[in-house]
Amino acid sequence: MQYNWRKLLLVFIGTLLIDTYAIAQDGEYLIRVMPPGGPAPRLANGKPDLTGMWLPNSAGQGVSGRFGVEPAARRQFDPAVTPELPPQFLPAARARMDNMSGIELELSKSSVNCMPRGVPAIWLQNPYGTMLVHKEDVFVQLYEVLNNFRVIYTDGREAPEYPEPLFHGNSTAHWEGDTLVVESTTFDDRTYIMPNGWYHSDELKVTERYSRPSENYLVVEVIVDDPQVLAEPWHSAPRRWTLTQTPINEFYCTNNQELDELEELRRQLEEEGGE
């Protein structure tokens, strides 16, 4: 019986390899970079309409776990063309991150703790689709991950005088040409910028720049400014999202036993004085 299972496994792997070779030989991929398409649609006021269901890749369809995908179609940007420099952390922030235990790092991940990724993480570490609904006076973001949502008013209103800390911050918006600029402050301090311990202070300010250069492309660029954590503001590469006809799905974080197990393990280690 053991031999049969091994034989079946080898046949299965061989079939996958043959299939991959057949699809990708001579650079002929089944899934390639999505063409830009025609001009971007526009709102009645002449500004680009950002409405659509968008995926964080260059393919216009899901690519996770699929064969025959052109490498460039998996990426949101080409690091040789638009490099994304690493953030420059202040010494105290770097030390705090380096001293986080493996358990603390796991508990900081939204996929583990079931809390919203928040801004800007929702644009930097989100492998799922996002639906945008854009009107002249409002910009609604529906995130498939954890079924979160965000409403950004684009009618010129100011941020509240006494804002409540929010996972997605308190946002104001304005246009710079055909680019929608969203500036946000006052964030809930339980979110992380990236799943490597990159935390933020209450002085975090995030600027998002949205543009739609063509029908099938949405470009999102993020600027993170946090004088308590960063030596200088960090700029992401302009990241491309592509239009898809795939509908948004339900995605809830339920029955997460891993969270309970990690919390119990952390408690035990703290009692023992271990790491």
C-alpha positions in Angstrom: 0.0 0.0 0.0 2.9 2.4 0.8 4.4 1.8 -2.6 1.1 2.5 -4.3 0.7 5.8 -2.6 4.2 6.8 -3.5 3.6 5.8 -7.1 0.4 7.8 -7.2 2.1 10.8 -5.7 5.0 10.6 -8.3 2.5 10.3 -11.1 0.5 13.3 -9.8 3.7 15.4 -9.5 4.8 14.3 -12.9 1.5 15.2 -14.5 1.7 18.7 -12.9 5.2 19.2 -14.2 4.3 18.1 -17.7 1.2 20.3 -17.6 3.3 23.3 -16.4 5.9 22.7 -19.1 3.2 22.4 -21.8 1.6 25.6 -20.8 4.8 27.6 -20.2 7.2 26.4 -22.9 8.6 29.0 -25.2 7.1 31.7 -22.9 3.6 30.8 -23.9 1.7 31.2 -20.6 -2.0 30.5 -20.1 -2.4 33.5 -17.8 -0.5 36.7 -18.8 -0.4 40.3 -17.8 -3.8 41.8 -18.5 -3.8 44.4 -21.3 -4.6 48.0 -20.1 -7.8 48.2 -22.1 -9.4 51.4 -23.3 -9.5 54.8 -21.5 -10.8 54.9 -17.9 -14.5 55.7 -17.5 -15.2 59.0 -15.9 -17.7 60.5 -13.5 -20.1 63.3 -14.5 -17.6 65.8 -13.1 -14.9 64.5 -15.5 -12.8 62.8 -12.9 -11.8 59.1 -13.3 -14.3 56.6 -12.1 -12.5 54.2 -9.8 -15.5 51.8 -9.6 -14.8 48.1 -10.1 -13.8 44.8 -8.5 -10.0 44.8 -8.3 -7.5 42.1 -7.7 -3.9 42.7 -6.3 -2.1 41.3 -9.3 -1.5 42.1 -12.9 -3.6 39.3 -14.3 -7.2 40.4 -13.9 -8.0 36.9 -12.4 -6.9 34.8 -9.4 -3.4 33.4 -9.7 -2.8 31.8 -6.3 -1.9 28.1 -6.7 -2.4 28.1 -10.4 0.1 26.9 -13.1 1.0 28.5 -16.3 1.0 32.0 -14.9 3.5 34.5 -16.4 5.7 35.7 -13.5 4.9 39.4 -14.3 1.2 38.6 -14.0 1.7 37.7 -10.3 3.3 41.0 -9.4 1.8 44.4 -8.7 4.9 46.2 -9.8 8.3 45.6 -11.4 11.0 46.3 -8.8 13.5 46.9 -11.6 11.3 49.8 -12.9 9.7 51.1 -9.7 11.7 49.8 -6.8 10.2 49.8 -3.3 12.8 50.9 -0.8 12.6 49.4 2.7 11.4 51.6 5.6 14.0 53.4 7.7 13.1 52.8 11.3 14.2 54.8 14.3 16.6 52.8 16.6 14.0 52.5 19.4 11.4 51.2 16.9 13.8 48.8 15.3 14.8 47.4 18.8 11.1 47.0 19.7 10.4 45.0 16.6 13.5 42.9 17.0 12.5 42.0 20.5 9.1 40.7 19.5 8.8 36.9 20.1 7.6 34.6 17.4 4.3 34.2 19.3 3.9 38.0 19.4 4.6 38.3 15.7 1.9 35.6 15.0 -0.6 37.4 17.2 0.0 40.6 15.4 -1.2 39.2 12.1 -4.8 40.0 11.1 -5.2 36.5 9.6 -4.6 35.2 13.2 -6.1 37.8 15.5 -9.2 38.3 13.3 -9.1 42.1 13.5 -9.2 44.3 10.5 -5.9 44.9 8.7 -6.6 48.6 8.7 -5.0 51.3 6.6 -2.5 51.1 5.0 -2.1 47.4 5.5 -5.3 46.7 3.5 -3.4 47.9 0.4 0.0 46.5 1.3 -0.7 42.9 2.6 -4.1 42.0 1.2 -4.2 39.0 -1.2 -8.0 39.3 -1.7 -10.2 41.4 -4.0 -11.6 44.8 -3.2 -14.7 46.3 -4.6 -14.7 50.1 -5.1 -17.9 52.1 -5.5 -17.2 55.6 -6.7 -19.6 58.6 -6.9 -18.9 62.3 -7.2 -19.3 62.8 -3.4 -18.3 59.5 -1.9 -15.8 56.7 -2.4 -16.8 53.3 -0.8 -14.3 50.5 -0.4 -15.6 47.0 0.2 -12.9 44.6 1.3 -13.5 40.9 0.7 -11.1 40.1 3.6 -13.1 39.9 6.8 -15.9 41.7 5.0 -14.6 45.1 6.1 -15.8 48.4 4.5 -14.7 52.0 4.5 -16.5 55.2 3.4 -14.5 58.2 2.2 -16.4 61.4 1.5 -15.1 63.3 -1.5 -17.3 66.3 -1.2 -14.7 68.5 0.5 -15.8 68.0 4.1 -13.1 68.2 6.8 -12.2 65.5 9.3 -14.2 65.5 12.6 -12.9 68.0 15.2 -12.7 65.2 17.9 -12.1 62.0 15.9 -12.5 58.6 17.3 -9.5 56.2 16.6 -10.6 53.9 13.7 -8.9 50.9 12.1 -9.1 52.7 8.8 -8.4 56.2 10.3 -10.3 59.4 9.8 -10.0 60.4 6.1 -10.3 63.5 4.0 -9.9 63.5 0.2 -9.1 65.9 -2.6 -8.1 65.6 -6.3 -4.7 66.4 -7.8 -5.4 66.3 -11.5 -6.7 62.8 -12.2 -5.3 61.4 -8.9 -7.6 61.0 -5.9 -5.5 61.8 -2.7 -6.8 60.5 0.6 -5.1 61.6 3.8 -5.9 59.7 7.1 -5.0 60.1 10.7 -6.2 58.9 14.2 -5.8 55.2 13.9 -6.6 52.4 16.2 -3.3 51.3 17.7 -4.0 47.6 17.4 -3.1 47.5 13.7 0.2 46.8 12.1 1.6 48.3 8.8 3.2 45.0 7.8 3.2 41.5 9.4 6.8 41.8 10.5 6.1 43.7 13.7 5.9 47.1 12.0 3.7 48.9 14.4 2.6 52.5 14.5 2.2 55.3 16.9 -0.7 57.7 17.5 1.1 60.2 15.2 0.7 58.0 12.1 -0.4 59.7 9.0 -1.2 57.8 5.8 -1.6 59.2 2.3 -3.1 57.1 -0.4 -2.9 58.1 -4.1 -5.5 56.5 -6.4 -5.3 56.7 -10.2 -6.9 54.8 -13.0 -4.6 55.2 -16.1 -6.8 52.9 -18.2 -10.0 50.8 -18.1 -8.4 47.7 -16.6 -5.7 49.2 -14.3 -6.0 50.8 -10.9 -2.8 52.2 -9.3 -2.5 52.7 -5.6 0.5 54.4 -4.0 0.9 54.7 -0.2 2.9 57.1 1.9 3.4 56.3 5.6 4.6 59.1 7.9 5.1 58.3 11.5 7.7 60.4 13.4 7.7 58.1 16.4 8.6 55.0 14.3 10.2 56.1 11.0 13.3 58.2 10.4 11.6 59.5 7.2 8.3 58.9 5.5 8.1 55.6 3.6 6.8 55.5 0.0 5.4 52.3 -1.5 5.9 51.5 -5.2 2.9 52.4 -7.3 1.0 49.1 -7.0 -1.2 47.9 -9.8 -4.6 46.3 -9.2 -6.5 44.8 -12.2 -10.2 44.7 -13.0 -12.0 41.4 -12.7 -15.6 40.2 -13.2 -15.3 37.9 -10.3 -17.9 38.8 -7.7 -16.9 39.7 -4.2 -17.3 36.8 -1.7 -18.1 36.5 2.0 -15.0 36.0 4.2 -15.4 35.9 7.9 -12.9 35.0 10.6 -14.7 32.3 12.6 -13.8 29.4 14.9 -10.1 30.5 15.0 -8.7 28.0 17.4 -5.1 29.1 16.5 -5.7 32.4 18.3 -6.7 30.7 21.6 -3.8 28.3 21.4 -1.3 31.1 20.8 -2.7 33.2 23.6 -2.5 30.3 26.0 1.1 29.5 24.9 2.1 33.2 25.4 0.5 33.1 28.9 2.5 30.0 29.8 5.8 31.4 28.6 5.2 34.6 30.5 4.6 32.6 33.7 7.8 30.7 33.0 9.7 33.8 32.2 10.6 32.4 28.7 10.6 33.8 25.3 
